[in-house]
Structures are given as C-alpha cells and as structure tokens.
Amino acid sequence: MKRILISFKYQSFFEENIALWKNYKKGIMQQLFTQKLRFKQKDHIKWEEKRIKNLLKQSSSNLSINTLENNFGDYPLYGATGIIKKIDFYEKEEDYIAIVKDGAGVGRTFYCTPYSSIIGTLQYLSNTEGNNLKFIYYLLSYLKFEKYIIGSTIPHIYFKDYSKEKVNAPCLEEQTQIANFLTNLDKKIDQVTIELKYINEFKKGLLQQMFV
C-alpha cells in the first residue's frame, strides 16, 4: 500500500510539472512572437511583415487509410492524431509541416520528419527559401485558425484562405535561435511526459498485484 501511495504522489508531481512547463512555453511563445522578448544580439533588427503564403508552399496527398490497411513498413504515416501507422513507402524526403484540413482536429499542425507521408485529410506545408521551417511551425502553433474554418458537419480549412494571414518574422538567424529555444522546451516536456508514463505503468502494475 505504501508503494502505491508513493506512486500516486509521484504521478501528481509529474502531472503538475508537465502543466507548469506547458504554461511556461505558452507564455514564452507569446513574448517571442509579440517581440517583447528578443535575443540581445538581434534586438535592433526589425521583424518583417509577411503573409503565410510567402513563408510556405502547400501540396496535397491522395493517400487513404482504407487502402493502406494491409500495408506495413518502416515509414511513418500521419493522420489527424499524429502517426497512425507505418507503411512501406514515403512521399516526402524532407522535413515538412502537416496541417489537418478536413474533419476532426481541423487546423491542428504537426512537425514531420523526413521519409514520411500524410493521409488525404491533411496537407503538406513545405519551406520556402530563406526561412527556418521549425520556426514557422511554432509560429503557426501560436496563430488562431478558428476564423478560417468553414463547415459544421465536416469542418474544413483552406490554404487559399489562411495563407493570406499577415505575420511578423525575423531574419533567418533569429528564426533559428527561437526555433532551437522552443525545441529544447519541447524536449523537456517530452522527457517529463515519458517519466509520467513510466510512473503510471508502475502504479498499474502495483494495483494489479493487489487484486491477484
């Protein structure tokens, strides 16, 4: 019983820790993208106003999960909830951003690694020259896409609409600094999340032992 109580205590600690890190990241992103927080060596360089269509180019996928039901391999396939399975081919050889354009989770974005693909309810967003894709991913995560969503039964979002959104972006060097800083925060959150997963599995095992 004592070990179970300790596991509950650790679970609560890690859950609170994750919430604190996520709130910290949210606050930092707001400070960074409103330019209230700048990297000192770049704080004299003004950000430029651009439209999303100047930062990204879009392309589509015709892949359907139904036709890939019996396909298995080593390459990630992304759906509305993230990686849904692995298949034996890929459509993209480079990093890209995926955005859910149809159905549940519309407007959700993922940063996707090379040698992977998406299903047709998502859309590929690729980098344009002179920009840091990870920075743009975080910038999109900060933006609100709700005003561009149309349809009630099956919601949609279209690149032709949200690509007109005006955003402010720094030079490539500062984009990279911001992207690296936020990536490190994500790594910390992932680390604590993994630790919480281990605690939950440990607690589950102890509870099972009690009732055997």
Residue pairs with C-beta under 8 A, 6 or more apart in sequence:
3 206
4 203
4 206
4 207
4 210
7 199
7 202
7 203
7 206
8 203
10 199
11 196
11 199
11 200
11 203
14 192
14 195
14 196
14 199
15 196
17 192
18 189
18 192
18 193
18 196
21 185
21 188
21 189
21 192
22 189
24 185
25 182
25 185
25 186
25 189
28 37
28 181
28 182
28 185
29 138
29 141
29 142
29 182
30 36
30 142
31 37
32 178
32 181
32 182
33 139
33 142
33 168
35 47
35 168
38 174
39 174
39 177
39 178
42 170
42 171
42 173
42 174
42 177
45 170
45 171
45 174
47 168
47 169
47 170
48 168
48 169
48 170
49 166
49 167
49 168
50 166
50 167
50 168
50 169
51 163
51 164
51 165
51 166
51 167
52 140
52 162
52 163
52 164
52 165
52 167
53 159
53 163
53 164
54 128
55 127
55 128
55 131
55 136
55 167
55 169
56 97
56 125
56 126
56 127
56 128
56 136
56 163
57 125
57 126
57 128
58 123
58 124
58 125
58 126
58 159
58 163
59 123
59 124
59 126
60 120
60 123
60 124
61 91
61 117
61 118
61 119
61 120
61 122
61 123
61 124
62 120
63 77
63 91
63 117
63 118
63 119
63 120
64 119
64 120
65 77
65 79
65 84
65 85
65 119
68 77
68 85
68 87
71 87
71 88
72 85
72 86
72 87
72 88
73 86
73 87
73 88
73 89
74 86
74 88
75 86
75 87
75 88
75 89
75 90
75 115
75 116
75 117
76 83
76 86
76 112
76 113
76 115
76 116
76 117
77 83
77 84
77 85
77 86
77 87
77 116
77 117
77 118
77 119
78 84
78 98
78 110
78 112
78 116
78 117
78 118
78 119
78 122
79 118
79 119
79 121
79 122
80 100
80 103
80 104
80 105
80 108
80 121
80 122
81 105
82 110
84 119
87 117
89 117
90 115
90 116
90 117
91 116
91 117
91 118
91 124
92 112
92 114
92 115
92 116
92 117
92 124
93 114
93 115
94 114
94 126
95 111
95 112
95 113
95 114
95 127
95 133
95 134
96 112
96 124
96 125
96 126
96 127
96 133
97 109
97 110
97 111
97 112
97 124
97 125
97 126
97 133
97 136
97 137
97 140
98 109
98 110
98 112
98 118
98 122
98 123
98 124
98 125
99 107
99 108
99 109
99 110
99 122
99 123
99 125
99 140
99 157
100 106
100 107
100 108
100 109
100 121
100 122
100 157
101 121
101 122
101 123
101 156
101 157
101 158
101 159
102 120
102 121
102 154
102 155
102 156
103 121
103 154
103 155
106 145
106 149
106 155
106 156
106 157
107 145
107 146
107 148
107 149
107 157
109 125
109 137
109 140
109 141
111 133
111 134
111 137
112 118
118 124
123 159
125 136
125 140
125 159
126 133
127 133
127 136
130 172
131 169
131 172
131 175
132 172
132 175
132 176
132 179
134 179
134 180
134 182
134 183
135 169
135 175
135 176
135 178
135 179
136 169
136 175
137 179
138 178
138 179
138 182
139 167
139 169
143 165
143 167
145 157
145 162
148 157
148 158
148 161
148 162
148 165
149 155
149 156
149 157
150 156
150 157
150 158
169 175
170 178
